[in-house]
Amino acid sequence: MRWFLAVVAVGALALGVWGAGYYRRRELPPPPPPPPGFILAEVARFDDEMFAYLMFDHLRGRIGFRDVELLLTYESPRDDPHYAVVAVFPNDPARAQDVLWYNVALREIAGFEWRLADLAAVAHRRKQSAVFQAAYAFPVKRGLDQLSRAEKEEILRRFVRFKSKTDPRIRLGQPVPVLSREEASQIAADILEVADFFGIPLDFFLGIGAMENNFMDVKGDIGHAVWKRRASKGDIVLRRAGGRVLVLNESSGAWQITRETLRLTHRMYLKDKRDYSLLPARLRPPREINLDEVKPEHLTTYAGLLFRDLIDRFDGDITLAAGAYNGGPGRPNLRYAEGVERAAAHARTIMEQVAALYGRRVVETPFITAVGAGS
């Protein structure tokens, strides 16, 4: 019996030693490297150079493309010359698909097309992209006030369309009326006319438009209401109590002017001594206002008049005037004003840097010609 127990003990000890060696922690071998080559995925395509650069610059700052190399390239087949934003991946289809479909889900891109490419093809596109980035970072030679009207309008119509195209509500799946080229061109022209007529700083006026609704005609402050002593013509009365009335006070259009502020601004317009014949006829509001049917171009005029009045009220302090556009003269919203200042600086930087090219497209310069277009 003792002999049997000794054998069992020795066997158990041997088994334990073997198990400890066999099941000890081991480092897994590194995954094999991806096969040679790259995946080039076209994630966006444009036929306008400045707009393409703005969208490229926007996409490379989005979380979905973090740690992904994005390039702006120019392709020139005879039947379809275009600018393309291209994502570069190692030859790892699984990872590339994960990133690309993730961005589709985020609504950052509508779709993609990909293909395999060798190092020479990728290097060529990297050179192209470097030229575009260097060109759109030229030192500023002229300030915004030194640009001609034609230059401002050419740049501004693209900026307005870009802000509409990248509105955060699109990523949330909310239906917003993204501006067409024609609509963006008209809004840009209207903004310039109104800013010149009222003598308001263009960059801050753009900042307000960007902060309010990214220049799109979308109703805001849905359901917002205010109490007042008595109802006025055109008011939508929701409730009556204690000798007062509760009226709907939603906001209108691109400039998000509430019904009550709109009524006040219209009274200012009727008393204003400026010569409104200097404005194009389409920008002149009628003498009678219908709060339910105010045209978008008339809202732009009202927004300019309101901002001008606030600037004068605060003795030229643009920051307080911007804050009062949102919070009212009694309680200027300084956080809103900070947002307007950031949007204004963004608009000013874009307009001044693009103007450094003096109206030339990068693809027409010797720099990109030396690199060559893709195919």
C-alpha positions as a printed Julia matrix, in Angstrom:
375×3 Matrix{Float64}:
   0.0     0.0     0.0
   2.82    2.38    0.86
   4.5     1.45   -2.42
   1.3     2.32   -4.33
   0.93    5.69   -2.61
   4.55    6.55   -3.36
   4.05    5.8    -7.06
   0.89    7.95   -7.14
   2.71   10.81   -5.42
   5.64   10.66   -7.84
   3.24   10.54  -10.78
   1.27   13.51   -9.53
   4.47   15.46   -9.0
   5.66   14.68  -12.52
   2.29   15.62  -13.97
   2.38   18.93  -12.1
   5.86   19.74  -13.34
   4.84   18.89  -16.92
   1.63   20.95  -16.66
   3.45   23.95  -15.26
   5.82   23.87  -18.2
   3.21   23.19  -20.85
   0.68   25.76  -19.69
   3.1    28.51  -18.7
   2.39   31.99  -20.07
   3.83   32.44  -23.54
   4.13   35.53  -25.72
   1.99   35.24  -28.83
   3.87   35.64  -32.08
   3.41   39.08  -33.7
   0.77   39.23  -36.42
   2.16   38.88  -39.89
   2.76   42.19  -41.67
   0.21   43.17  -44.31
   1.16   42.27  -47.84
   3.06   44.95  -49.74
   1.14   47.81  -51.27
  -1.56   50.21  -50.1
  -5.28   50.71  -50.27
  -6.37   54.06  -51.7
  -9.99   54.89  -50.85
 -11.66   57.86  -52.5
 -14.08   59.23  -49.92
 -15.21   62.46  -51.6
 -15.06   64.05  -55.05
 -15.49   67.69  -56.11
 -15.17   69.83  -59.21
 -14.37   73.08  -57.36
 -10.86   73.48  -55.95
 -11.48   75.78  -53.01
 -14.57   73.87  -51.91
 -12.58   70.63  -52.21
  -9.83   72.03  -49.98
 -12.33   73.22  -47.35
 -13.96   69.79  -47.25
 -10.57   68.05  -47.12
  -9.46   70.26  -44.24
 -12.75   69.55  -42.47
 -12.6    65.77  -42.89
  -9.05   65.39  -41.63
 -10.12   66.98  -38.36
 -13.05   64.61  -37.8
 -12.84   61.86  -35.2
 -13.69   59.16  -37.73
 -10.48   59.84  -39.62
  -8.22   60.09  -36.59
  -4.89   58.38  -37.31
  -5.84   58.02  -40.99
  -3.76   59.66  -43.69
  -5.98   61.82  -45.9
  -4.77   63.37  -49.13
  -6.22   65.96  -51.49
  -5.46   64.99  -55.07
  -6.27   66.09  -58.59
  -7.34   63.57  -61.18
  -7.52   64.61  -64.82
  -9.14   62.06  -67.08
 -10.42   63.73  -70.24
 -14.09   63.21  -69.48
 -14.09   63.95  -65.74
 -11.32   66.12  -64.24
 -11.92   66.4   -60.5
 -10.47   66.8   -57.03
 -10.57   63.78  -54.75
 -10.12   63.31  -51.01
  -8.31   60.0   -50.62
  -7.68   57.9   -47.51
  -4.47   55.86  -47.46
  -4.35   52.5   -45.66
  -1.83   49.66  -45.46
  -2.93   46.68  -47.52
  -5.3    45.54  -44.77
  -8.85   45.37  -46.17
 -10.45   44.54  -42.81
  -9.1    47.64  -41.07
  -9.82   49.85  -44.07
 -13.43   48.7   -44.21
 -13.87   49.22  -40.46
 -12.74   52.85  -40.74
 -14.61   53.63  -43.94
 -17.94   52.14  -42.93
 -17.63   53.82  -39.54
 -17.41   57.18  -41.33
 -20.37   56.3   -43.51
 -22.33   55.51  -40.34
 -21.29   58.88  -38.89
 -22.53   60.55  -42.11
 -19.09   62.07  -42.61
 -18.95   60.55  -46.09
 -21.65   59.25  -48.42
 -19.61   56.26  -49.61
 -16.21   55.29  -50.96
 -14.36   53.55  -53.77
 -11.07   51.81  -53.19
  -8.27   50.12  -55.07
  -4.81   48.73  -54.5
  -1.85   50.96  -55.23
   1.91   50.69  -55.1
   4.29   53.0   -53.26
   4.94   55.12  -56.36
   1.23   55.92  -56.79
   0.88   56.85  -53.11
   4.06   58.98  -53.17
   2.75   60.84  -56.21
  -0.51   61.71  -54.45
   1.33   62.71  -51.3
   3.3    65.24  -53.33
   0.1    66.6   -54.83
  -1.54   66.95  -51.43
   1.53   68.68  -50.01
   1.36   71.26  -52.82
  -2.33   71.99  -52.11
  -1.69   72.36  -48.39
   1.3    74.64  -48.93
  -0.62   76.79  -51.43
  -3.58   77.28  -49.09
  -1.21   78.26  -46.29
   0.53   81.08  -48.18
   1.34   84.07  -45.98
  -1.51   86.57  -45.92
  -0.61   89.61  -48.01
  -3.92   91.47  -47.94
  -6.43   91.86  -45.16
 -10.13   91.23  -45.6
 -10.83   94.95  -46.07
  -8.34   95.1   -48.95
 -10.06   92.45  -51.05
 -12.2    93.51  -53.98
 -15.93   92.93  -54.02
 -15.51   90.28  -56.72
 -12.86   88.44  -54.69
 -14.99   88.45  -51.57
 -18.01   87.14  -53.43
 -16.09   84.31  -55.12
 -14.66   83.11  -51.83
 -17.75   83.77  -49.74
 -20.15   81.73  -51.87
 -17.95   78.69  -51.34
 -17.57   79.37  -47.61
 -21.34   79.68  -47.16
 -21.95   76.43  -49.02
 -19.21   74.7   -47.0
 -20.78   75.76  -43.69
 -24.13   74.45  -44.87
 -22.63   71.16  -46.06
 -20.89   70.51  -42.73
 -23.77   71.48  -40.44
 -23.75   69.15  -37.37
 -27.45   68.37  -37.79
 -26.64   66.39  -40.94
 -24.61   63.9   -38.88
 -27.57   63.57  -36.51
 -29.81   62.6   -39.41
 -31.95   65.72  -39.13
 -33.43   67.03  -42.39
 -31.84   70.39  -43.2
 -31.97   72.2   -46.55
 -28.3    72.08  -47.56
 -27.6    75.03  -49.84
 -27.15   74.51  -53.57
 -24.47   76.43  -55.44
 -27.03   78.89  -56.74
 -28.5    79.49  -53.28
 -25.06   79.93  -51.71
 -24.09   82.4   -54.44
 -27.21   84.49  -53.85
 -26.82   84.49  -50.08
 -23.17   85.5   -50.41
 -24.11   88.42  -52.66
 -26.88   89.49  -50.26
 -24.57   89.37  -47.24
 -22.0    91.56  -48.98
 -24.63   94.1   -50.03
 -26.12   94.32  -46.55
 -22.74   94.47  -44.77
 -21.61   97.31  -47.04
 -24.89   99.2   -46.76
 -25.01   99.19  -42.95
 -21.23   99.43  -42.47
 -21.01   96.3   -40.31
 -17.88   94.1   -40.06
 -18.25   91.35  -42.64
 -16.4    88.7   -40.63
 -18.63   89.16  -37.57
 -21.76   89.21  -39.72
 -20.62   85.89  -41.17
 -19.9    84.66  -37.65
 -23.49   85.39  -36.62
 -24.84   83.64  -39.71
 -22.69   80.6   -39.01
 -23.64   80.46  -35.33
 -27.35   80.88  -35.92
 -28.15   78.44  -38.72
 -25.14   78.02  -41.01
 -26.98   80.29  -43.47
 -29.86   77.84  -44.0
 -33.55   78.65  -43.83
 -34.62   76.52  -40.85
 -37.15   77.55  -38.23
 -35.79   77.65  -34.69
 -36.88   77.98  -31.07
 -39.85   75.74  -31.84
 -42.62   76.28  -29.31
 -40.88   79.24  -27.61
 -43.36   81.76  -26.25
 -43.32   85.04  -24.3
 -45.8    86.92  -22.16
 -46.79   90.45  -23.15
 -49.41   93.0   -22.14
 -51.54   92.78  -25.25
 -51.56   90.91  -28.51
 -50.38   92.67  -31.66
 -51.42   92.15  -35.24
 -50.07   88.83  -36.48
 -49.5    87.35  -33.0
 -50.33   83.71  -32.37
 -51.94   83.78  -28.91
 -51.45   80.6   -26.89
 -52.98   81.66  -23.6
 -54.54   84.56  -21.75
 -54.2    85.14  -18.0
 -54.1    88.05  -15.57
 -54.62   90.64  -18.26
 -51.63   89.37  -20.24
 -51.22   87.13  -23.27
 -48.77   84.34  -24.03
 -47.72   84.54  -27.7
 -45.61   82.3   -29.9
 -42.1    83.68  -30.39
 -40.29   81.24  -32.66
 -37.27   82.23  -34.74
 -37.16   82.64  -38.49
 -34.75   81.57  -41.2
 -31.01   81.78  -41.56
 -30.62   84.62  -39.05
 -32.92   83.18  -36.37
 -34.74   86.41  -35.57
 -37.67   85.87  -33.22
 -41.13   87.17  -34.08
 -40.99   89.86  -31.4
 -37.49   91.0   -32.4
 -38.56   90.97  -36.03
 -41.5    93.24  -35.25
 -39.18   95.6   -33.35
 -36.62   95.6   -36.17
 -39.3    96.34  -38.74
 -40.33   99.41  -36.75
 -36.66  100.48  -36.75
 -36.62   99.98  -40.52
 -39.67  102.21  -41.02
 -38.03  105.0   -38.96
 -34.54  104.59  -40.46
 -33.27  107.6   -42.44
 -30.84  105.65  -44.63
 -31.41  105.7   -48.38
 -32.65  102.17  -48.99
 -32.76  102.81  -52.72
 -29.03  102.07  -52.6
 -29.89   98.47  -51.76
 -30.96   96.11  -54.55
 -34.75   96.0   -54.77
 -34.89   92.34  -53.67
 -33.32   93.28  -50.31
 -35.79   96.05  -49.45
 -38.52   94.84  -47.06
 -42.08   96.02  -47.74
 -43.71   98.69  -45.6
 -46.14   96.14  -44.17
 -44.74   93.02  -42.55
 -46.33   89.58  -42.42
 -44.48   87.7   -39.67
 -45.44   84.36  -41.21
 -44.14   85.14  -44.69
 -40.87   87.05  -44.4
 -38.6    86.36  -47.37
 -35.07   85.07  -46.62
 -33.44   88.04  -48.35
 -35.47   90.47  -46.24
 -34.33   88.63  -43.1
 -30.74   89.31  -44.17
 -31.55   93.03  -44.33
 -33.28   92.93  -40.95
 -30.28   91.07  -39.46
 -27.9    93.71  -40.77
 -30.04   96.55  -39.42
 -30.36   94.85  -36.02
 -26.61   94.23  -35.76
 -25.86   97.82  -36.79
 -28.24   99.13  -34.12
 -26.6    96.95  -31.46
 -23.11   98.11  -32.48
 -24.21  101.73  -32.11
 -25.97  101.01  -28.82
 -22.76   99.56  -27.36
 -20.56  102.39  -28.71
 -18.83  100.22  -31.29
 -18.11   97.27  -28.99
 -18.51   94.42  -31.51
 -18.27   91.69  -28.89
 -21.12   93.08  -26.78
 -23.17   93.73  -29.92
 -22.69   90.11  -31.03
 -23.67   88.87  -27.58
 -26.76   91.09  -27.58
 -27.85   89.68  -30.95
 -28.54   86.46  -29.08
 -29.22   87.52  -25.49
 -30.73   90.96  -26.03
 -29.31   94.4   -25.13
 -30.07   93.89  -21.44
 -28.22   90.57  -21.15
 -25.61   90.09  -23.89
 -24.7    86.41  -24.18
 -20.9    86.51  -23.94
 -20.54   82.78  -24.52
 -22.45   83.21  -27.76
 -20.21   86.18  -28.59
 -17.14   83.96  -28.14
 -18.59   81.51  -30.64
 -19.26   84.35  -33.09
 -15.67   85.56  -32.7
 -14.32   82.08  -33.44
 -16.56   81.71  -36.49
 -15.59   85.22  -37.63
 -11.88   84.43  -37.28
 -12.37   81.21  -39.26
 -14.14   83.05  -42.07
 -11.56   85.84  -42.12
  -8.63   83.4   -42.18
 -10.11   81.42  -45.06
 -10.89   84.5   -47.13
  -7.48   86.07  -46.61
  -5.51   82.88  -47.26
  -7.47   82.0   -50.39
  -7.01   85.57  -51.63
  -3.25   85.05  -51.44
  -3.59   82.92  -54.59
  -4.93   85.97  -56.46
  -7.74   84.03  -58.06
  -5.57   81.28  -59.52
  -6.32   77.63  -59.04
  -3.46   75.61  -57.61
  -3.72   73.15  -60.52
  -2.87   76.03  -62.87
   0.34   76.95  -61.05
   3.81   75.65  -61.91
   3.96   73.88  -58.55
   1.23   71.37  -59.31
   2.22   71.19  -62.98
   5.65   69.97  -61.92
   4.12   67.28  -59.74
   1.56   66.27  -62.36
  -2.05   65.15  -62.1
  -3.17   61.68  -61.24
  -5.01   59.38  -63.55
